[in-house]
Amino acid sequence: MPRAVRLLPLLAAALLLVPLTMASAQGTSAPAAAPSTKRSHYIYVLKLAPRLYDQKAWTEADNAAVGKHFARLKQATDAGQVLLAGRTTEALDKTFGLVVFEAEDEAAARAFMEADPAVVSGQMTATLHPYAVALLRK
Protein backbone atom coordinates (compact mmCIF):
# COMPACT_ATOMS: atom_id res chain seq x y z
CA MET A 1 0.00 0.00 0.00
CA PRO A 2 1.48 3.39 -0.92
CA ARG A 3 2.66 5.50 2.00
CA ALA A 4 0.30 8.41 1.10
CA VAL A 5 -2.74 6.13 1.37
CA ARG A 6 -1.60 4.87 4.78
CA LEU A 7 -1.23 8.45 6.03
CA LEU A 8 -4.76 9.56 5.04
CA PRO A 9 -6.42 8.43 8.29
CA LEU A 10 -3.78 10.28 10.32
CA LEU A 11 -4.25 13.44 8.25
CA ALA A 12 -8.04 13.28 8.71
CA ALA A 13 -7.66 12.87 12.48
CA ALA A 14 -5.23 15.80 12.64
CA LEU A 15 -7.65 18.04 10.71
CA LEU A 16 -10.41 17.18 13.16
CA LEU A 17 -8.21 18.14 16.12
CA VAL A 18 -7.04 21.51 14.72
CA PRO A 19 -10.11 23.52 15.85
CA LEU A 20 -9.88 22.06 19.36
CA THR A 21 -6.15 22.78 19.58
CA MET A 22 -6.59 26.35 18.31
CA ALA A 23 -9.42 27.02 20.76
CA SER A 24 -7.32 25.69 23.63
CA ALA A 25 -4.33 27.82 22.61
CA GLN A 26 -6.55 30.94 22.54
CA GLY A 27 -7.86 30.19 26.04
CA THR A 28 -11.34 29.31 24.85
CA SER A 29 -13.13 26.05 24.73
CA ALA A 30 -14.54 24.31 21.72
CA PRO A 31 -17.84 25.70 20.44
CA ALA A 32 -20.75 24.67 22.63
CA ALA A 33 -23.28 22.34 21.14
CA ALA A 34 -26.57 23.95 20.18
CA PRO A 35 -29.32 23.35 22.72
CA SER A 36 -31.37 20.28 21.96
CA THR A 37 -34.72 20.95 20.34
CA LYS A 38 -35.66 17.30 20.21
CA ARG A 39 -39.37 16.90 20.52
CA SER A 40 -41.06 13.82 21.88
CA HIS A 41 -43.65 11.75 20.06
CA TYR A 42 -47.18 11.29 21.32
CA ILE A 43 -50.31 9.63 20.06
CA TYR A 44 -53.88 10.46 20.81
CA VAL A 45 -56.71 8.06 20.20
CA LEU A 46 -60.09 9.50 19.25
CA LYS A 47 -63.47 7.86 19.72
CA LEU A 48 -66.82 9.14 18.57
CA ALA A 49 -69.36 10.20 21.16
CA PRO A 50 -71.95 7.39 21.38
CA ARG A 51 -74.74 9.68 20.17
CA LEU A 52 -72.96 9.86 16.79
CA TYR A 53 -72.87 6.10 16.16
CA ASP A 54 -76.01 6.60 14.05
CA GLN A 55 -75.17 8.63 10.93
CA LYS A 56 -78.71 10.11 10.99
CA ALA A 57 -77.98 11.74 14.35
CA TRP A 58 -75.25 14.00 12.93
CA THR A 59 -76.14 17.70 12.90
CA GLU A 60 -74.67 20.53 10.83
CA ALA A 61 -72.76 21.61 13.95
CA ASP A 62 -71.28 18.09 14.30
CA ASN A 63 -70.16 18.08 10.68
CA ALA A 64 -68.72 21.60 11.00
CA ALA A 65 -66.71 20.63 14.11
CA VAL A 66 -65.30 17.54 12.41
CA GLY A 67 -64.42 19.69 9.39
CA LYS A 68 -62.49 22.07 11.68
CA HIS A 69 -60.84 19.03 13.30
CA PHE A 70 -59.63 17.83 9.89
CA ALA A 71 -58.46 21.31 8.80
CA ARG A 72 -56.48 21.74 12.03
CA LEU A 73 -54.78 18.36 11.62
CA LYS A 74 -53.97 19.19 7.98
CA GLN A 75 -52.41 22.49 9.06
CA ALA A 76 -50.38 20.76 11.80
CA THR A 77 -49.25 18.12 9.28
CA ASP A 78 -48.16 20.81 6.81
CA ALA A 79 -46.26 22.53 9.65
CA GLY A 80 -44.42 19.29 10.48
CA GLN A 81 -45.98 18.64 13.89
CA VAL A 82 -48.30 15.78 12.91
CA LEU A 83 -46.64 12.68 11.46
CA LEU A 84 -49.80 10.69 10.80
CA ALA A 85 -53.53 11.13 11.27
CA GLY A 86 -56.37 8.87 10.23
CA ARG A 87 -59.17 6.59 11.32
CA THR A 88 -60.30 3.04 10.94
CA THR A 89 -62.98 2.34 8.35
CA GLU A 90 -65.26 0.28 10.57
CA ALA A 91 -68.83 0.99 11.60
CA LEU A 92 -69.18 4.21 13.59
CA ASP A 93 -69.60 2.37 16.91
CA LYS A 94 -66.28 0.57 16.36
CA THR A 95 -64.20 3.19 14.57
CA PHE A 96 -61.39 5.16 16.19
CA GLY A 97 -58.88 7.74 15.02
CA LEU A 98 -55.17 8.11 15.66
CA VAL A 99 -52.97 11.18 15.61
CA VAL A 100 -49.21 10.65 15.90
CA PHE A 101 -47.48 13.96 16.55
CA GLU A 102 -44.54 15.76 18.15
CA ALA A 103 -44.61 18.08 21.15
CA GLU A 104 -42.09 19.67 23.50
CA ASP A 105 -43.43 17.78 26.51
CA GLU A 106 -46.51 16.04 27.85
CA ALA A 107 -48.19 19.29 28.87
CA ALA A 108 -47.85 20.69 25.34
CA ALA A 109 -49.06 17.38 23.89
CA ARG A 110 -52.10 17.39 26.16
CA ALA A 111 -52.88 21.01 25.24
CA PHE A 112 -52.67 20.16 21.53
CA MET A 113 -55.02 17.19 21.97
CA GLU A 114 -57.50 19.06 24.16
CA ALA A 115 -57.69 21.95 21.66
CA ASP A 116 -58.88 19.60 18.89
CA PRO A 117 -62.19 21.13 17.71
CA ALA A 118 -63.98 17.76 17.73
CA VAL A 119 -62.86 17.18 21.32
CA VAL A 120 -63.72 20.73 22.44
CA SER A 121 -67.25 20.51 21.02
CA GLY A 122 -67.90 16.94 22.20
CA GLN A 123 -68.09 14.92 18.98
CA MET A 124 -65.05 12.91 20.06
CA THR A 125 -63.22 11.91 23.21
CA ALA A 126 -59.45 11.59 23.21
CA THR A 127 -56.79 9.83 25.26
CA LEU A 128 -53.10 10.76 25.16
CA HIS A 129 -50.20 8.30 25.19
CA PRO A 130 -46.43 8.82 24.98
CA TYR A 131 -45.24 7.09 21.84
CA ALA A 132 -41.92 5.90 20.44
CA VAL A 133 -41.67 5.82 16.65
CA ALA A 134 -39.42 2.84 15.92
CA LEU A 135 -39.70 2.65 12.14
CA LEU A 136 -40.83 5.26 9.65
CA ARG A 137 -40.98 4.76 5.93
CA LYS A 138 -39.12 7.45 3.99
C-alpha positions in Angstrom: 0.0 0.0 0.0 1.5 3.4 -0.9 2.7 5.5 2.0 0.3 8.4 1.1 -2.7 6.1 1.4 -1.6 4.9 4.8 -1.2 8.5 6.0 -4.8 9.6 5.0 -6.4 8.4 8.3 -3.8 10.3 10.3 -4.2 13.4 8.2 -8.0 13.3 8.7 -7.7 12.9 12.5 -5.2 15.8 12.6 -7.6 18.0 10.7 -10.4 17.2 13.2 -8.2 18.1 16.1 -7.0 21.5 14.7 -10.1 23.5 15.8 -9.9 22.1 19.4 -6.1 22.8 19.6 -6.6 26.3 18.3 -9.4 27.0 20.8 -7.3 25.7 23.6 -4.3 27.8 22.6 -6.5 30.9 22.5 -7.9 30.2 26.0 -11.3 29.3 24.8 -13.1 26.0 24.7 -14.5 24.3 21.7 -17.8 25.7 20.4 -20.7 24.7 22.6 -23.3 22.3 21.1 -26.6 24.0 20.2 -29.3 23.4 22.7 -31.4 20.3 22.0 -34.7 21.0 20.3 -35.7 17.3 20.2 -39.4 16.9 20.5 -41.1 13.8 21.9 -43.7 11.8 20.1 -47.2 11.3 21.3 -50.3 9.6 20.1 -53.9 10.5 20.8 -56.7 8.1 20.2 -60.1 9.5 19.2 -63.5 7.9 19.7 -66.8 9.1 18.6 -69.4 10.2 21.2 -71.9 7.4 21.4 -74.7 9.7 20.2 -73.0 9.9 16.8 -72.9 6.1 16.2 -76.0 6.6 14.1 -75.2 8.6 10.9 -78.7 10.1 11.0 -78.0 11.7 14.4 -75.3 14.0 12.9 -76.1 17.7 12.9 -74.7 20.5 10.8 -72.8 21.6 14.0 -71.3 18.1 14.3 -70.2 18.1 10.7 -68.7 21.6 11.0 -66.7 20.6 14.1 -65.3 17.5 12.4 -64.4 19.7 9.4 -62.5 22.1 11.7 -60.8 19.0 13.3 -59.6 17.8 9.9 -58.5 21.3 8.8 -56.5 21.7 12.0 -54.8 18.4 11.6 -54.0 19.2 8.0 -52.4 22.5 9.1 -50.4 20.8 11.8 -49.3 18.1 9.3 -48.2 20.8 6.8 -46.3 22.5 9.7 -44.4 19.3 10.5 -46.0 18.6 13.9 -48.3 15.8 12.9 -46.6 12.7 11.5 -49.8 10.7 10.8 -53.5 11.1 11.3 -56.4 8.9 10.2 -59.2 6.6 11.3 -60.3 3.0 10.9 -63.0 2.3 8.4 -65.3 0.3 10.6 -68.8 1.0 11.6 -69.2 4.2 13.6 -69.6 2.4 16.9 -66.3 0.6 16.4 -64.2 3.2 14.6 -61.4 5.2 16.2 -58.9 7.7 15.0 -55.2 8.1 15.7 -53.0 11.2 15.6 -49.2 10.7 15.9 -47.5 14.0 16.6 -44.5 15.8 18.2 -44.6 18.1 21.2 -42.1 19.7 23.5 -43.4 17.8 26.5 -46.5 16.0 27.9 -48.2 19.3 28.9 -47.9 20.7 25.3 -49.1 17.4 23.9 -52.1 17.4 26.2 -52.9 21.0 25.2 -52.7 20.2 21.5 -55.0 17.2 22.0 -57.5 19.1 24.2 -57.7 21.9 21.7 -58.9 19.6 18.9 -62.2 21.1 17.7 -64.0 17.8 17.7 -62.9 17.2 21.3 -63.7 20.7 22.4 -67.3 20.5 21.0 -67.9 16.9 22.2 -68.1 14.9 19.0 -65.1 12.9 20.1 -63.2 11.9 23.2 -59.5 11.6 23.2 -56.8 9.8 25.3 -53.1 10.8 25.2 -50.2 8.3 25.2 -46.4 8.8 25.0 -45.2 7.1 21.8 -41.9 5.9 20.4 -41.7 5.8 16.7 -39.4 2.8 15.9 -39.7 2.6 12.1 -40.8 5.3 9.7 -41.0 4.8 5.9 -39.1 7.5 4.0 
